[in-house]
Amino acid sequence: MWSTPVQTFEGRKDTINLYTDFLKEYYDLDLKDFKYDIRTWETTPESGYWMAPHNHGHSHFTSIYYEFVAGEGGELMLHDPRNNANRGYPQEFGKCFAPLVIEPKTNMTVVFPSYVYHTAAPFRGIARKAIVTEIQLGSINIGESFLGATAI
């Protein structure tokens, strides 16, 4: 299985606390050390809704809070971020490159890096309401790059 920080938990946190905790747990960084911009929107798809693979290229981290789920399907599929990692491996290695599939449940939050391509499988049911937030970080210390990361 590929390794990228993905966090799931029951309930919803204040957006600032959500990203503060995620950065601390997975990167040992403090949100207070960054400038940031947070964007939020709701999705309320009807039965039959699905979304093609995409990422959130204009942000660094994404969270999805499933406020209400009444139906089946609509799984969040997080795809292996290692481009061409599966190239040339026999099919027996398939599970090593399989997407991480998360079944949405009412009152569940998922947080992951925005560079991870993800898909919403077809949803079948009455309704589903999700609140998506994403955060774009900027360095407070403009200047030198650190270990290949460009200061922005």
Protein Blocks (a to p, Z undefined) as FASTA:
>chain_A
ZZddddddedjddfklmmmmmmmmmnopafklpccddddddddddehiacdddddfkbfb
dcdddfbacdeejiacdddfbghklgopafklmmmmgccdddddehiacdddfklccddd
ddddfbdcddddddddddfbgcjdeehiacZZ
